[in-house]
Amino acid sequence: MLPSLSISIKGLGRSVSKAQSLLTRRRLTTTTTTSSSSSSSCTTTTTPGLFKNTCFTFAHSHAYPSRSSSSIRYMMMSSATSLELNCQSDVVRFSLVDNSKNNKPQHQQPKFKRRKMSKKAKVNQLKFYRLMARKKINSPNPEVRIRYKLEKAKRKETWLIDKLRNLELPKTPHETEPHDPEALTEEEKHYIKRTGEKKKNYVPVGRRGVFGGVVLNMHLHWKKHETVKVVCRPCKPDQLQEYAQDLARLSKGIIIDIKHDNTILFYRGKNYVQPTVMSPPTISKEKALEKYKFLQSLEHTSQFIEKLEKELEEYQEHLARYKQGKEDAKKDSTINTHSHNSLV
């Protein structure tokens, strides 16, 4: 039951003024609003309040003989309740109004909680999946077996691509800037190439590929030498150019020559200054090896998918030829029977 307070006053004007004075004594913020069909006026009184985020509204009409309803509403901005003061028949009533019911949505969708599967249910589910897979593998229909292997290989391919995408780190701002090497003349390049080929210092790039340790070794060689060889083994022909571009971008060196024996010759530059951080923020040595394994697996999986697709096409062509031959044999048999009957 909401509490209410009634005050009997002789006149409506005095009731509103007394309500205003009552609220002013309590040091609350009041807002007086007068509205009617004819011309109306609004007066606002503001006092420092004890409560924050409050609003009082006084509303009454100019028809004093009819004593129509005048209301004062105190609204709590931080809650769903409001205090309303009604002035009717020389009586001022205070009442609390709960607006929380009106704010609730009419149609609330029930929340379905996902039941946790027990250990036995999970084991039974895995057994069912394995049983279905065994049935497809041992199916007498070759098309079913090929399609099952193809779906499994494609799922593995998507998984490997996601793994490789997670291992690729975003480029830092200084890496995204285009590398502008120093301009060298043909004579200078020829001299640097001849002197670099005679030297024996080199940096190996193995199956892990390019990472921070390779760039660090290049800077360590450039402490005493102007050039350094980068030997890539094992390396594919298309990977050699990619390695050269990546190392030039990370080390800020100049590519002098790319040989057929998977060797790249780098020049440190005329105005070379050793950087404070010689190893750029790239993938670690362990992650580089993991990336190499994923790349190898992705390559073999893609080859296996191509092989399965080719087998599926050959089987469908064989099936179409078999059906066509069967239909031709039926037509020949019908023709022979008709000719035999006509001769008889």
C-alpha positions in Angstrom: 0.0 0.0 0.0 1.5 3.4 -1.1 1.5 6.1 1.6 -0.5 9.2 1.1 -0.8 12.6 2.9 -4.0 14.8 2.9 -4.0 18.5 3.9 -7.4 20.4 4.0 -7.0 24.1 2.8 -9.8 26.6 2.1 -8.6 27.9 -1.2 -6.9 26.3 -4.2 -4.5 29.2 -4.7 -3.5 29.0 -1.0 -3.1 25.2 -1.3 -0.6 25.5 -4.1 1.3 28.3 -2.4 1.4 26.4 0.9 2.7 23.3 -1.0 5.4 25.4 -2.5 6.4 26.8 0.8 6.4 23.4 2.4 8.7 22.1 -0.3 10.9 25.2 0.0 11.4 24.6 3.7 12.6 21.1 3.0 15.3 22.6 0.7 14.1 20.7 -2.4 14.1 21.8 -6.0 10.6 22.7 -7.3 9.3 23.5 -10.7 5.9 25.1 -11.0 4.0 24.8 -14.2 0.6 26.3 -14.9 -1.5 25.1 -17.9 -5.0 25.8 -19.0 -7.1 26.3 -22.2 -6.7 30.1 -21.9 -3.4 32.0 -21.4 -1.2 30.5 -18.7 2.0 31.4 -16.9 4.9 29.3 -15.6 6.9 30.1 -12.5 10.0 28.2 -11.4 11.6 28.3 -7.9 14.9 26.7 -7.3 16.5 25.9 -4.0 19.4 23.8 -3.1 18.1 20.3 -2.5 19.0 17.5 -0.3 18.3 14.9 -3.0 20.0 14.9 -6.4 18.3 14.4 -9.8 14.8 15.6 -8.5 12.0 17.4 -10.3 8.7 18.8 -8.9 5.9 19.9 -11.2 2.9 22.0 -10.0 0.0 22.1 -12.4 -3.3 23.9 -11.9 -5.9 25.7 -14.0 -7.3 29.2 -13.8 -10.9 28.0 -13.3 -10.9 28.6 -9.6 -14.7 28.2 -9.1 -14.6 24.7 -10.5 -11.7 23.6 -8.3 -10.3 21.4 -11.0 -7.4 19.0 -10.2 -4.0 20.5 -9.6 -1.1 18.1 -9.3 2.5 18.3 -8.1 4.8 15.5 -9.1 8.2 14.7 -7.6 10.2 12.4 -9.9 13.3 10.5 -8.9 15.5 10.5 -11.9 17.7 7.6 -10.6 14.7 5.4 -9.7 11.4 4.2 -11.1 9.2 5.8 -8.4 7.7 9.3 -8.3 5.9 11.4 -5.7 2.7 13.0 -6.9 0.8 15.8 -5.1 -2.9 16.2 -6.2 -5.0 19.2 -5.3 -8.7 18.5 -5.4 -11.6 20.0 -3.5 -9.4 22.0 -1.1 -7.3 18.9 -0.3 -3.7 18.3 -1.1 -2.7 14.7 -1.5 0.8 13.2 -1.7 1.1 9.8 -3.2 4.0 7.6 -4.4 3.7 6.2 -8.0 5.6 3.1 -9.0 6.6 3.4 -12.7 8.6 0.2 -12.9 5.6 -1.9 -14.1 5.1 0.5 -17.0 8.7 0.3 -18.1 8.8 -3.4 -18.3 8.5 -4.8 -21.9 5.2 -6.4 -22.7 6.6 -9.5 -24.3 9.7 -11.0 -22.6 11.3 -13.8 -24.4 12.1 -16.7 -22.1 15.8 -17.4 -21.7 16.7 -21.0 -22.5 19.6 -22.3 -20.5 21.8 -24.8 -22.3 22.0 -27.9 -20.4 25.5 -29.2 -19.6 26.2 -32.5 -21.2 27.4 -35.3 -18.9 30.5 -37.2 -19.5 28.6 -40.3 -20.6 26.6 -38.2 -23.1 29.7 -36.8 -24.6 31.2 -40.2 -24.9 28.1 -41.6 -26.6 28.1 -38.6 -29.0 31.7 -39.3 -30.0 30.9 -43.0 -30.4 28.0 -42.1 -32.7 30.2 -39.8 -34.8 32.9 -42.5 -35.1 30.3 -45.1 -36.1 28.9 -42.9 -38.9 32.5 -42.2 -40.1 33.3 -45.9 -40.1 30.1 -46.6 -42.1 31.1 -44.0 -44.7 34.7 -45.3 -45.0 33.6 -48.9 -45.4 30.7 -48.0 -47.7 30.4 -50.2 -50.9 29.7 -47.0 -52.9 33.0 -45.4 -54.0 31.4 -42.0 -54.3 30.4 -42.0 -50.6 33.9 -42.8 -49.6 35.5 -40.2 -51.8 33.1 -37.5 -50.7 33.7 -38.3 -47.0 37.5 -38.0 -47.5 37.0 -34.8 -49.4 34.9 -33.1 -46.7 37.3 -34.1 -44.0 40.3 -32.7 -46.0 38.4 -29.4 -46.7 37.7 -29.0 -42.9 41.4 -29.6 -42.2 42.3 -27.0 -44.9 40.1 -24.3 -43.3 41.5 -25.1 -39.8 45.1 -24.8 -41.1 44.3 -21.4 -42.8 42.9 -20.1 -39.5 46.0 -21.2 -37.6 48.3 -19.5 -40.2 46.2 -16.4 -40.0 46.7 -16.3 -36.2 50.5 -16.7 -36.6 50.8 -13.7 -38.9 51.4 -10.6 -36.8 50.2 -7.2 -38.0 52.8 -4.9 -39.5 54.2 -2.2 -37.3 54.0 1.5 -38.5 57.7 1.7 -39.4 57.3 -1.6 -41.4 54.4 -0.3 -43.4 56.5 2.7 -44.7 58.0 2.0 -48.1 61.7 1.2 -48.0 63.6 3.7 -49.9 67.2 2.4 -50.5 70.1 4.6 -51.3 70.8 5.2 -55.0 73.9 3.4 -56.2 75.5 3.7 -59.6 76.3 0.6 -61.7 80.0 0.9 -61.0 79.4 0.9 -57.2 77.1 -2.1 -57.5 79.7 -4.0 -59.5 82.4 -3.2 -57.0 80.2 -4.2 -54.0 79.2 -7.4 -55.8 82.9 -8.4 -56.5 84.0 -7.7 -53.0 81.0 -9.4 -51.4 81.4 -12.6 -53.4 85.0 -12.9 -52.1 84.0 -12.7 -48.5 82.9 -15.8 -46.5 80.5 -14.3 -44.0 76.9 -15.5 -44.4 73.6 -15.8 -42.6 71.6 -19.1 -43.0 67.8 -19.1 -43.5 66.4 -22.6 -42.9 62.9 -24.0 -42.8 61.7 -21.5 -40.3 62.0 -18.7 -42.8 62.4 -15.1 -42.0 62.1 -14.0 -38.3 63.8 -11.6 -35.9 66.9 -13.8 -35.4 67.9 -13.6 -39.1 67.7 -9.8 -39.1 69.7 -9.7 -35.8 72.5 -11.8 -37.4 72.6 -9.5 -40.4 73.1 -6.4 -38.2 75.8 -8.3 -36.3 77.7 -9.0 -39.5 77.3 -5.4 -40.6 79.4 -4.3 -37.6 82.6 -5.3 -39.4 81.5 -6.0 -43.0 79.7 -3.9 -45.5 78.1 -6.9 -47.2 76.5 -10.1 -46.0 75.3 -13.3 -47.9 72.0 -14.8 -47.0 71.8 -18.5 -47.9 68.3 -19.9 -48.1 68.1 -23.7 -47.8 65.7 -25.4 -48.3 64.0 -22.7 -50.5 61.6 -22.8 -53.4 62.2 -20.5 -56.4 59.1 -18.4 -55.7 60.1 -18.1 -52.0 63.6 -16.6 -52.7 62.2 -13.3 -54.0 59.8 -13.1 -51.1 62.6 -13.7 -48.6 64.7 -11.0 -50.2 61.9 -8.4 -50.1 61.1 -9.2 -46.4 64.7 -9.0 -45.3 65.3 -5.7 -47.2 62.2 -4.2 -45.5 63.1 -5.4 -42.0 66.8 -4.7 -42.1 66.7 -1.6 -44.3 69.5 -3.1 -46.4 70.0 -2.9 -50.2 69.7 -6.0 -52.4 72.8 -6.3 -54.6 72.3 -9.7 -56.3 70.1 -12.8 -56.1 71.9 -15.9 -57.3 70.5 -19.2 -58.6 72.1 -21.1 -55.8 69.6 -19.6 -53.3 72.0 -16.9 -52.2 71.1 -13.2 -51.7 73.8 -10.5 -51.3 72.9 -7.5 -49.1 74.7 -4.2 -48.7 74.3 -2.2 -45.5 74.4 1.2 -47.1 76.8 4.2 -47.2 75.3 6.0 -44.1 74.7 2.9 -42.1 74.0 3.4 -38.4 73.4 0.4 -36.1 69.8 0.6 -34.7 69.1 0.4 -31.0 66.7 -2.6 -31.6 68.4 -4.9 -34.0 65.7 -7.6 -33.8 62.4 -6.3 -35.1 59.1 -7.4 -33.5 58.3 -10.5 -35.6 57.2 -14.0 -34.7 59.5 -16.0 -32.4 61.7 -19.0 -33.3 59.2 -21.5 -32.0 56.2 -20.0 -33.7 58.2 -19.8 -37.0 58.8 -23.6 -36.8 55.1 -24.1 -36.0 54.2 -21.9 -39.0 56.5 -24.0 -41.3 54.8 -27.2 -40.1 51.3 -25.7 -40.8 52.5 -24.6 -44.3 53.8 -28.1 -45.1 50.5 -29.6 -43.9 48.5 -27.1 -45.9 50.5 -27.9 -49.1 50.0 -31.6 -48.7 46.3 -31.2 -47.9 45.7 -29.1 -50.9 47.4 -31.7 -53.1 45.3 -34.4 -51.5 42.1 -32.4 -52.2 43.0 -32.0 -55.9 43.6 -35.7 -56.1 40.2 -36.5 -54.6 38.4 -34.1 -56.8 40.0 -35.7 -59.8 39.1 -39.2 -58.6 35.5 -38.0 -58.1 35.3 -36.6 -61.6 36.7 -39.8 -63.1 34.2 -41.9 -61.1 31.3 -39.8 -62.3 32.4 -40.0 -65.9 32.8 -43.8 -65.5 29.3 -44.0 -64.0 27.8 -41.9 -66.9 29.5 -44.1 -69.5 28.3 -47.2 -67.7 24.7 -45.9 -67.7 24.9 -44.9 -71.3 26.2 -48.3 -72.3 23.4 -50.0 -70.4 20.8 -47.9 -72.2 22.4 -48.6 -75.6 22.4 -52.4 -74.8 18.7 -52.2 -73.9 17.9 -50.4 -77.2 19.9 -53.0 -79.2 18.1 -55.8 -77.5 14.7 -54.3 -78.2 15.6 -53.8 -81.9 16.8 -57.4 -82.2 13.6 -58.7 -80.7 11.4 -56.7 -83.0 13.4 -57.8 -86.1 13.2 -61.5 -84.9 9.5 -61.2 -84.5 9.0 -59.7 -87.9 11.0 -62.5 -89.6 8.9 -65.1 -87.8 
